[in-house]
Structures are given as structure tokens and as C-alpha cells.
Amino acid sequence: MSTICAHDAPAWQHQAWLANDVDEHAAHLRGWHQRYDQLTAGGFLGRLDELTIESAQVFREQTSQALRQRCDIRPDAVWCGITDRHDGSRIDGRLVGDGGVMVCGGAGHFELVSPAGHDILGVVVDRDRLLAHAAAIQVEIDGARLDPPAWLLPAAERRRRAQAKLRAVLALAPHAAPDMDPPPLAQHTAPHTGGVAGPPVGDWARLELTLLDAVVDLLAHADEPVEGRCNAAARRRLVQQVHEWLETHPDIVPSVPQLCERLHVSRRTLQYAFEAETAMSPVAYLRSIRLNGVRRLLRQGAVGSTSVRDAAAAWGFWNLSQFACDYRQQFGERPSETLQRSGASGFRPRVDRPATA
């Protein structure tokens, strides 16, 4: 892991990070509580470029492996996510359509399954400030669209315009002077659009208004996708039930027939639910989640107080040779190397230790 750059000033903060550990990468984004599970095999590389301006935030996140992302933002905020290309991302079990924009508002939390090579622009703005800004420029935003997490389909030109604005703001951040302070907040809360001149504002206040303009432009002119929420919600509940069972019985590895019997569903229904929500089979997906559980135990532990055998057993891996092979294929290193690095690194991932029945 390395810091590419980090700037701090009263009105703004900019940082850029590289990380080769998925937990370190997830921890870098300010103001979020996140937990990532790596779903595909190979070494991980993540890059984050982030700028925070007053109550707004914009970032670009790039990740090399497919991930399950459980994300929490502050409940008074609105998040929009725009992928660089149509990549098959899923938000709360719903496949994002080509040209779609992901949104999360009042719920405050969402789950994203992102593919390998994921490249996304994200923007977070204060909800009340967004609605006030929209009202001031006489644009109506349907607050119901912001909750629960979903994806919307704006016009292609509006999506491209928002991408261009977000990229421009991020491109400016590393080259800006740290003494560029905006005036007091009261001086730059008036409406601002590209064609309407507002009162004088500072440079960083203009950037914040640019972000608000981009989000208003997306949300006020976006269609609700035809695909209904109910089917996705049913699939997600089924997958979530499997997760809940796994977290309370981490050392027991159920077969697909056992899961079907416990959940009272057919094998076809279970298979379809996992493929629709995660793009993986139940067996492959749960093995990845369990391997991530072992990795967190190893990263949390210290040499001499944690053993590879104990960490593997805690998540139901009893055949150590097969476990070592699966682990190295998943993460690109041996479990002993992960444990060894935990003693030298100051980073400690948050670990929800598996409960025993």
C-alpha cells in the first residue's frame, strides 16, 4: 500500500491511494463504513482518488477483482455511482442496465457486487442541500427515487455530462493550491447553473456547486427501469438467509441439497438466486466468502497468537492442503504469508469473528 498524494485544507481534502489488500482499500474512503469480500481469484490491486469539498465528496475507484461490497454512508446523504462502462454491476441484487446510474439515499446502506476491472465514479452530497439546490434552480427531484437503493436510467448525454464534470473536478484537485479557501457558507448557497450567474463564490464553493448540479441533472431526468424490485428483493432475501446461516455456523460447510432443504426452495431456485445476484454458483460464492473470513482472521492476528490451522478451522476448512491451494489461488499468496505480514503492518481490518452455534 502507498499514498500517492494527500492534501488537506480547511475547505477541502484530497487523497489518492494504491492498495494490494482489499480491506485496506475499503478503509481508505472517508465517511464510509465498508466491508469488501474478494470473489475472484488472483492478487488484488485497488486505486482510489478522492476529493472532499465541504459536505460533498467525489471519487474514482478502480478494483482489479470481483467484489462483494457492503457499504454504509451517512443517512443524511445521497450517493450516485456511474461505472466507466456497462460491466454487470449489481446493486442490492439488481443488475444495473447499460447506461444506468446507481443511487442510494435515505436507506444509508447498500450492497454492490462489482466485477473484475470495475471502474466507477462516485459522488456524495448532502440530501437537504441537494433538494434545496434543486428547488432554487426550479428543478423537481422525486425524493422517493432515492430510497431504497436502486438504479435509474438518465439520457445518455446527461450521463456523459455528469461523468465529464466529476472527472474534471478530480483532475483539478492534485494541482490546486492548498490556500484556496471558499468564503463563509452563507455566501455560496444561492442557486448556480451553467447558464445562470449566481453571487460571487470561492473556487471550492464553485466545485461543490458543480457536484450538486451534476447530481440534480441526473436525478431529475432519469427513468425508473422496467425490471421490478420485487423479484430482486426475493432473490436477495434468499441469498441473505444463506449469509446469516453462514455467519452463525461458519465451521459447517453445507451442501446445496442441505441449503435447499433448510430454506425450503428447489435447487434451481437457489442456483438462479445466486447467479442473478452474484454471477456465481452457491458453492463458488460461499467458498470465496469463507476464504475472505479466514484472511481477515489472519490479518487481524499476530504471529505467535494466531495459527493458520485455527483460522482455517474457524471457517470450516479442515483439509489444510486443499485449503492452502484454494487460498493461494484466491489471493495470490500463501496463508502463512498473510499471517506474517500481519505482524509487520499497522493495519488491522475490522473482523466480525464467526459465532459458534
Rosetta blueprint (number, residue, H / E / L):
1 M L
2 S E
3 T E
4 I E
5 C E
6 A E
7 H E
8 D E
9 A L
10 P L
11 A L
12 W E
13 Q E
14 H E
15 Q E
16 A E
17 W E
18 L E
19 A E
20 N L
21 D L
22 V H
23 D H
24 E H
25 H H
26 A H
27 A H
28 H H
29 L L
30 R L
31 G L
32 W L
33 H E
34 Q E
35 R E
36 Y E
37 D E
38 Q E
39 L L
40 T L
41 A L
42 G L
43 G L
44 F L
45 L L
46 G E
47 R E
48 L E
49 D E
50 E E
51 L E
52 T E
53 I E
54 E L
55 S L
56 A E
57 Q E
58 V E
59 F E
60 R E
61 E E
62 Q E
63 T E
64 S L
65 Q L
66 A L
67 L E
68 R E
69 Q E
70 R E
71 C E
72 D E
73 I L
74 R L
75 P L
76 D L
77 A E
78 V E
79 W E
80 C E
81 G E
82 I E
83 T E
84 D L
85 R L
86 H L
87 D L
88 G L
89 S L
90 R E
91 I E
92 D L
93 G L
94 R E
95 L E
96 V L
97 G L
98 D L
99 G L
100 G L
101 V E
102 M E
103 V E
104 C E
105 G L
106 G L
107 A L
108 G L
109 H E
110 F E
111 E E
112 L E
113 V E
114 S E
115 P L
116 A L
117 G L
118 H E
119 D E
120 I E
121 L E
122 G E
123 V E
124 V E
125 V E
126 D E
127 R H
128 D H
129 R H
130 L H
131 L H
132 A H
133 H H
134 A H
135 A H
136 A H
137 I L
138 Q L
139 V L
140 E L
141 I L
142 D L
143 G H
144 A H
145 R H
146 L H
147 D L
148 P L
149 P L
150 A E
151 W E
152 L E
153 L E
154 P E
155 A L
156 A H
157 E H
158 R H
159 R H
160 R H
161 R H
162 A H
163 Q H
164 A H
165 K H
166 L H
167 R H
168 A H
169 V H
170 L H
171 A H
172 L H
173 A H
174 P H
175 H H
176 A L
177 A L
178 P L
179 D L
180 M L
181 D L
182 P L
183 P L
184 P L
185 L H
186 A H
187 Q H
188 H H
189 T L
190 A L
191 P L
192 H L
193 T E
194 G L
195 G L
196 V E
197 A L
198 G L
199 P L
200 P L
201 V L
202 G L
203 D H
204 W H
205 A H
206 R H
207 L H
208 E H
209 L H
210 T H
211 L H
212 L H
213 D H
214 A H
215 V H
216 V H
217 D H
218 L H
219 L H
220 A L
221 H L
222 A E
223 D E
224 E L
225 P L
226 V L
227 E L
228 G L
229 R H
230 C H
231 N H
232 A H
233 A H
234 A H
235 R H
236 R H
237 R H
238 L H
239 V H
240 Q H
241 Q H
242 V H
243 H H
244 E H
245 W H
246 L H
247 E H
248 T H
249 H L
250 P L
251 D L
252 I L
253 V L
254 P L
255 S L
256 V H
257 P H
258 Q H
259 L H
260 C H
261 E H
262 R H
263 L H
264 H L
265 V L
266 S L
267 R H
268 R H
269 T H
270 L H
271 Q H
272 Y H
273 A H
274 F H
275 E H
276 A H
277 E H
278 T H
279 A L
280 M L
281 S L
282 P H
283 V H
284 A H
285 Y H
286 L H
287 R H
288 S H
289 I H
290 R H
291 L H
292 N H
293 G H
294 V H
295 R H
296 R H
297 L H
298 L H
299 R H
300 Q H
301 G L
302 A L
303 V E
304 G L
305 S L
306 T E
307 S L
308 V H
309 R H
310 D H
311 A H
312 A H
313 A H
314 A H
315 W L
316 G L
317 F L
318 W L
319 N L
320 L H
321 S H
322 Q H
323 F H
324 A H
325 C H
326 D H
327 Y H
328 R H
329 Q H
330 Q H
331 F H
332 G L
333 E L
334 R L
335 P H
336 S H
337 E H
338 T H
339 L H
340 Q H
341 R H
342 S H
343 G H
344 A H
345 S L
346 G L
347 F L
348 R L
349 P L
350 R L
351 V L
352 D L
353 R L
354 P L
355 A L
356 T L
357 A L
